[in-house]
Amino acid sequence: MMGTVSVRVGAWRWGLGIAAVLALGAAIGLWARHGAAVFFEMLAAGLAYCF
């Protein structure tokens, strides 16, 4: 029974890790393509929309 729980927790950690790497890669890609000023403006607009 404990082995199944451990596998589920491990799968969630892998999933979250992959999602974090993809988000970081997207941020670096936007920075490289649009430059720092546009990147920060897009980030600020996104945060303003959320809050």
Protein Blocks (a to p, Z undefined) as FASTA:
>chain_A
ZZmmmmmmmmmmmmmmmmmmmmmmmmmmmmmmnojmlmmmmmmmmmmmmZZ
